Amino acid sequence: MSNEKMNKQIEQLLKKQTEDAVNLKEETWNKINSELFSSTTGNTSKRKKKKKGIGITIAGLSVAAIITIFFLGMTTEPGQAMFHNLKDMFIQEKQEEIELEGQKEDTNVQLEVNEELRYIIYIDEERYKMVEGETIDRIETIEPLGDRYPDVKMEITRFENTSTEEVLEEIKQTIEKDDELELRREERVTEPIEAEMIQGMGPETTNESGKTGHQWDTPIHRYYVTDEIDGQVFVIKQAYFLEAAEGHGARFHYMLESFQVVK
C-alpha cells in the first residue's frame, strides 16, 4: 500500500471518529438534559446510576480515541510522518538572494534534514551536496577541488551529555595541538546563528617570491558552538582557505543562517 493511500485512510478514520464522537456527545447530553429536568422525582437513584454509566462511557471512548491516535502515530510510517517528519514541515526548495563581494546573486537552495538529530538546513544545491555520516554530517563541494587546495567543507555534529564550555575547551585544545593552525578569534556572535565562535587560522609563511604573510592557501577553520540544551550541543565547523573566504566562506555563512534545531 502506498504512503499516500495509507495517509488518506488514516485521515478518513480520524475524521469518522471525530464525527462519531460529536454525534455521541450530542446524544449523551440530550439524555442528561432529559434526566435532569424530568418531572418524575421518584427515580433519583436510577438517574444517578444512568449518569454514572454515561460518564464511564464517555471516558472509555476518550481513552480509546487517544490510544487509537497514538497507535497510528507510532506504528505506521505515514503516522510517524504526520507527527515527526521534518520534511513535511518546511518548503523543499526556494530561491534566496545573497551578496558576494558586493554583488547580489539569486541562489537556489534545497532543504536537507537529519531526522535523528532533529535539525534542518538549506544548502546551495548547484554547488554543494550533503553527505550524512554516522556521527558527522558534511556539506562539501559537488565538484572536487583537487589536492592542491585545503579542505573546503562544513560539518555538523551533535555532542551529548556535555556543555558549551566543555566543547569550547576541547576545540581550543584541538587547534593548539594542530601545527597548521593558530587560535585567532573567539567571541559571541548572533550571525549567522547565535553561538560561541572560535576561529583557527594557519600561521604566516614566506612564499616563493620571499613575501611573508598569510598566503592564498592559508587554511581557516571556524567553529560555531550552540548553547547547551538538555545536555546537547551542536558544533558547526567551516573549513576553507584565505582566497576562498569571500566565495565558499561567504556561501557557508548564508547556508548556516537557515540552520535550525526542531524539538
C-alpha positions in Angstrom: 0.0 0.0 0.0 1.4 3.4 -0.9 2.1 6.1 1.7 -0.4 8.4 0.0 -3.2 5.9 0.1 -2.5 4.9 3.7 -2.4 8.6 4.8 -5.8 9.1 3.2 -7.2 6.1 5.0 -5.8 7.4 8.3 -7.3 10.8 7.7 -10.7 9.3 6.9 -10.6 7.1 10.0 -9.7 10.1 12.3 -12.4 12.1 10.6 -15.0 9.4 11.1 -14.0 9.0 14.8 -14.4 12.7 15.3 -17.8 12.8 13.7 -18.9 9.8 15.8 -17.6 11.5 18.9 -19.6 14.7 18.1 -22.8 12.7 17.5 -22.3 10.7 20.7 -21.7 13.9 22.6 -25.0 15.4 21.4 -26.9 12.2 22.1 -25.4 11.9 25.6 -26.2 15.5 26.6 -29.7 15.1 25.3 -30.2 12.1 27.6 -28.6 14.0 30.5 -30.8 17.0 29.9 -33.9 14.8 29.8 -32.9 13.1 33.1 -32.0 16.3 34.9 -35.2 18.1 34.1 -37.6 15.2 34.3 -40.8 15.9 36.4 -40.5 12.5 37.9 -38.9 12.7 41.4 -39.1 9.1 42.5 -36.2 7.8 40.3 -33.3 9.8 41.8 -31.2 6.7 42.5 -31.9 5.4 39.0 -30.8 8.7 37.4 -27.6 8.7 39.3 -26.8 5.2 38.1 -27.5 6.2 34.5 -25.4 9.4 34.7 -22.5 7.4 36.2 -22.8 4.9 33.4 -22.8 7.7 30.8 -19.7 9.2 32.4 -17.8 5.9 32.2 -18.8 5.5 28.6 -17.5 8.9 27.6 -14.3 8.4 29.5 -13.8 5.0 27.9 -14.4 6.4 24.4 -12.0 9.2 25.0 -9.2 6.9 26.1 -9.9 4.6 23.2 -9.6 7.5 20.8 -6.3 8.6 22.3 -4.9 5.1 22.2 -6.0 4.8 18.5 -4.3 8.0 17.5 -1.2 7.2 19.5 -1.1 3.7 17.9 -1.4 5.1 14.4 1.3 7.7 15.0 3.8 5.3 16.5 3.3 2.1 14.5 2.8 3.2 10.9 5.3 5.1 8.7 2.7 7.6 7.4 1.5 8.1 11.0 5.1 8.8 12.1 5.4 11.2 9.2 2.3 13.0 10.4 3.8 13.6 13.8 7.6 13.7 13.3 8.7 14.1 9.7 10.7 17.3 9.4 10.5 17.4 5.6 6.7 17.9 5.7 7.2 20.9 7.9 9.3 23.0 5.6 9.5 24.1 2.0 11.6 21.7 0.0 13.2 24.2 -2.4 13.3 28.0 -2.5 15.3 30.9 -4.0 17.3 33.3 -1.9 19.2 36.5 -2.7 22.8 36.6 -1.3 25.6 39.1 -1.6 29.1 38.1 -2.6 31.9 40.7 -3.0 29.3 43.5 -3.3 27.3 41.7 -6.0 23.8 40.3 -5.4 23.1 36.8 -6.6 20.0 34.6 -6.7 20.7 31.2 -5.3 18.6 28.0 -5.4 18.6 26.2 -2.0 17.3 22.8 -1.1 16.1 21.5 2.2 18.3 18.9 4.0 17.2 17.3 7.2 18.5 14.9 9.8 15.5 13.2 11.4 17.6 11.6 14.2 19.4 14.8 15.2 16.2 16.9 14.5 17.8 19.7 12.5 17.2 21.3 9.1 19.4 23.4 6.8 19.1 24.7 3.3 22.1 24.2 1.0 23.1 25.6 -2.3 22.1 22.6 -4.5 24.1 23.8 -7.5 27.5 23.8 -5.8 27.2 21.6 -2.7 25.9 18.3 -1.5 25.1 16.8 1.9 27.0 13.7 2.9 25.5 12.0 6.0 27.8 10.1 8.3 27.3 8.1 11.5 28.4 10.9 13.8 29.1 13.9 11.4 27.1 15.3 8.5 29.3 17.1 5.9 28.4 19.7 3.3 31.0 19.6 0.6 31.5 20.8 -3.0 29.9 18.7 -5.7 33.0 19.0 -7.8 36.2 18.1 -6.1 38.7 21.0 -5.8 41.9 19.0 -6.2 44.8 18.1 -3.9 46.5 21.5 -4.2 43.6 23.1 -2.3 43.0 22.9 1.5 39.7 21.4 2.8 36.5 23.1 1.9 33.5 21.8 3.8 31.0 22.5 6.5 30.5 19.8 9.2 27.5 19.5 11.6 28.0 17.4 14.8 25.9 17.0 17.9 27.6 16.3 21.3 25.6 14.8 24.2 26.0 14.9 27.9 28.2 18.0 27.8 28.1 21.8 28.0 29.0 24.6 25.7 32.0 25.5 27.9 33.4 21.9 27.8 33.1 21.7 24.0 34.8 25.1 23.5 37.7 23.9 25.7 38.1 20.8 23.6 38.1 22.8 20.3 40.8 25.2 21.7 42.9 22.2 22.6 42.5 20.7 19.1 43.6 24.0 17.5 46.6 24.4 19.8 47.7 20.8 19.0 47.4 21.4 15.3 50.8 22.6 13.8 48.9 24.2 10.9 46.6 26.3 12.9 46.7 29.2 15.4 43.9 30.4 17.6 42.9 33.8 16.1 39.4 34.7 17.2 37.0 33.8 20.0 33.7 35.7 20.5 29.9 35.5 21.0 28.1 36.0 17.7 24.5 36.4 16.6 25.1 35.8 12.9 24.8 33.6 11.0 23.5 31.9 14.1 23.6 32.7 17.8 26.6 30.8 19.2 30.1 31.0 20.5 32.5 31.3 17.7 36.2 30.2 17.6 38.5 30.6 14.6 41.7 28.9 13.9 44.0 30.1 11.0 47.2 29.0 9.5 50.4 30.8 10.5 52.2 33.4 8.4 54.7 31.9 6.0 57.1 33.0 3.3 56.2 32.3 -0.3 58.5 31.6 -3.3 58.9 35.3 -4.0 60.1 36.0 -0.5 56.9 37.7 0.8 56.0 36.8 4.3 52.4 36.7 5.5 49.2 34.7 5.1 49.2 33.1 1.6 46.3 32.4 -0.7 46.0 28.8 0.6 46.2 29.6 4.3 43.6 27.3 6.0 40.8 28.8 8.0 38.7 26.7 10.4 35.8 28.4 12.0 33.7 26.7 14.7 30.2 27.7 15.9 29.1 26.1 19.2 25.5 26.4 20.1 24.1 26.9 23.6 23.6 23.7 25.6 20.0 22.4 25.7 19.3 19.3 27.8 22.9 18.3 27.7 23.2 18.6 23.9 25.4 21.0 22.0 25.7 21.4 18.2 29.0 22.3 16.6 29.2 23.6 13.1 32.7 23.6 11.7 33.5 25.6 8.5 36.8 24.8 6.7 38.1 26.8 3.7 41.2 28.8 2.8 42.0 32.5 2.6 41.4 33.0 -1.1 38.0 31.3 -0.8 36.8 33.4 2.2 34.7 35.6 0.1 33.5 32.7 -2.0 33.0 29.4 -0.2 33.3 31.1 3.2 30.5 33.6 2.4 28.3 30.8 1.0 28.7 28.7 4.1 27.7 31.8 6.1 24.4 32.2 4.2 23.6 28.5 4.3 24.2 28.4 8.1 21.7 31.2 8.5 19.0 28.6 7.7 20.2 26.1 10.3 17.5 25.2 12.8 17.1 22.6 15.6 13.5 21.4 15.7 12.3 20.0 19.0 
